[in-house]
Amino acid sequence: MKYFDELKRTMEWLARQPKTFFLGQTVAGPGTFMFQTLRDLPPEKTLEMPINESFQMQFSIGLALAGYIPISVYPRQNFLLIATADMVNMLDKLPAISANAVRPKMIIRVATGPDAPVHPGHQHVGNYAEAFRRMMNWVDVIELEEPEEIFPAYKHALEREDNKATMLIEHGNYYNEK
């Protein structure tokens, strides 16, 4: 199995699950390398978001609070940094400030940008996995290194009974390498 093919298969499986909803930049139309894994999803399962990462995270949290399972897509970790305050101070802290009464399950899909065949600039290729792990207690942060890790990780994120939010980090270079 190849990294890209496994991502595409997994996204299509997620789209068939009740309550899932994909939102983000280039989710409903082309623009980044991640779109190719989403191109065959039903339009009613996707929402193209404006380039406003913080709003996207807040909207995703709202969907989770309303009973949906959002898959919030950020093509680059560098731009997810803009939504970090919302992730760290809202999403990650909701269980603590609600005595575990509020536990919004959601999936944050993010990638390190590919740096080949053309390097897009340092503001597109960062990997902040360790920093995210250190900042958050309740949100799991998982890096997807091998194709065989992809489906089980997303399936666990969707089906987990503890209702934790999960950040799944893909590596853009692996789309063509593995």
C-alpha positions in Angstrom: 0.0 0.0 0.0 1.2 3.5 -0.7 0.9 6.5 1.7 -1.3 8.6 -0.7 -3.6 5.7 -1.6 -4.1 4.8 2.0 -5.0 8.4 2.9 -7.5 8.6 0.0 -9.1 5.3 1.0 -9.2 6.4 4.6 -10.8 9.7 3.8 -13.5 8.0 1.7 -14.2 5.6 4.5 -14.5 8.5 7.0 -16.9 10.2 4.6 -19.2 7.2 4.8 -19.5 7.3 8.6 -22.4 9.0 10.2 -21.8 12.4 11.8 -18.5 13.1 10.0 -18.0 16.3 8.2 -14.8 17.6 6.5 -14.0 21.3 6.6 -11.0 23.4 5.8 -9.0 25.0 3.0 -9.1 23.1 -0.4 -11.5 20.5 1.0 -14.1 21.1 -1.6 -11.8 22.2 -4.4 -8.2 22.0 -5.6 -5.4 24.1 -4.2 -3.1 21.9 -2.1 -1.6 18.5 -2.3 -4.1 17.2 0.3 -7.1 17.9 -1.9 -6.3 14.9 -4.1 -7.1 12.6 -1.1 -10.5 14.4 -0.8 -11.5 14.9 -4.4 -14.1 12.0 -4.5 -15.9 12.9 -1.3 -19.6 13.7 -1.5 -20.1 17.5 -1.7 -22.6 17.4 1.2 -19.8 16.1 3.5 -17.4 19.0 2.8 -17.3 22.7 3.5 -14.7 24.9 2.0 -13.5 27.4 4.6 -11.9 30.8 4.0 -8.3 31.3 4.9 -9.0 32.0 8.6 -7.5 29.3 10.6 -8.6 30.5 14.0 -12.3 30.7 12.8 -12.0 27.3 11.3 -10.9 25.8 14.7 -13.7 27.6 16.5 -16.2 26.5 13.9 -14.9 22.9 14.2 -15.3 23.0 18.0 -18.8 24.2 17.6 -19.6 21.4 15.2 -18.2 18.9 17.7 -20.3 20.4 20.5 -23.4 20.1 18.3 -22.7 16.3 17.9 -20.9 16.1 14.6 -17.4 14.7 14.2 -15.5 17.3 12.3 -12.4 16.5 10.3 -10.8 19.9 10.3 -8.2 20.0 7.6 -5.1 22.2 7.7 -2.7 21.7 4.8 0.3 23.0 6.7 1.3 22.9 10.4 2.7 26.4 10.0 -0.8 27.8 9.4 -2.3 25.6 12.1 -0.2 27.7 14.5 -2.7 30.6 13.9 -5.4 28.4 15.5 -3.2 27.1 18.3 -4.7 29.5 20.9 -8.1 28.1 20.1 -6.9 24.5 20.3 -4.9 24.9 23.5 -7.1 27.3 25.4 -10.5 26.0 24.3 -10.5 22.5 22.7 -7.9 21.1 25.0 -9.3 22.7 28.2 -13.0 22.1 27.7 -12.9 18.8 29.7 -11.0 20.3 32.6 -13.2 23.4 32.9 -16.4 21.3 32.6 -15.4 18.6 35.1 -15.3 16.2 32.1 -18.9 17.0 31.1 -17.9 18.5 27.8 -15.6 16.3 25.6 -15.9 17.4 22.0 -14.5 14.6 19.8 -12.9 15.9 16.6 -10.2 15.1 14.2 -7.6 17.7 13.2 -5.9 16.6 10.0 -2.7 18.5 9.3 0.5 18.0 7.4 4.1 19.0 7.1 4.3 20.5 3.6 6.3 18.7 1.0 9.7 20.3 0.2 10.2 18.6 -3.1 10.3 18.8 -6.0 10.3 22.5 -5.2 10.9 23.9 -1.8 7.9 26.2 -1.0 9.6 28.3 1.6 10.3 27.7 5.3 6.9 29.0 6.3 5.3 25.9 4.6 7.3 22.9 5.8 7.4 23.1 9.7 6.8 20.1 11.9 5.6 21.2 15.4 4.4 17.8 16.6 6.5 17.8 19.8 5.4 21.4 20.6 1.7 20.5 20.1 2.2 17.4 22.4 3.7 19.6 25.1 1.0 22.3 24.9 -2.0 19.9 25.1 -3.1 17.3 27.6 -6.4 16.1 26.3 -5.8 16.3 22.5 -3.8 13.3 21.2 -1.1 14.2 18.7 -0.1 11.3 16.4 2.4 11.4 13.5 1.7 9.1 10.6 5.1 7.8 9.4 4.1 4.7 7.5 1.1 3.8 5.2 0.0 1.0 7.4 -0.5 3.4 10.3 -3.0 5.6 8.5 -6.3 3.7 8.5 -5.9 2.4 12.1 -5.0 5.8 13.4 -8.0 7.6 11.8 -10.4 4.7 12.7 -9.2 5.0 16.4 -9.7 8.7 16.3 -13.2 8.3 15.0 -14.3 5.4 17.2 -12.5 6.3 20.5 -14.9 5.9 23.5 -13.1 8.5 25.6 -14.2 11.2 23.1 -10.8 12.7 22.9 -9.9 15.0 20.1 -7.1 13.7 17.9 -4.5 15.6 15.8 -3.2 13.4 13.0 0.0 14.7 11.3 0.7 13.6 7.8 4.0 14.2 6.0 3.6 15.8 2.6 6.9 14.3 1.3 5.5 10.8 1.8 2.6 11.3 -0.6 5.0 10.5 -3.4 7.8 8.8 -1.6 6.2 5.9 0.3 
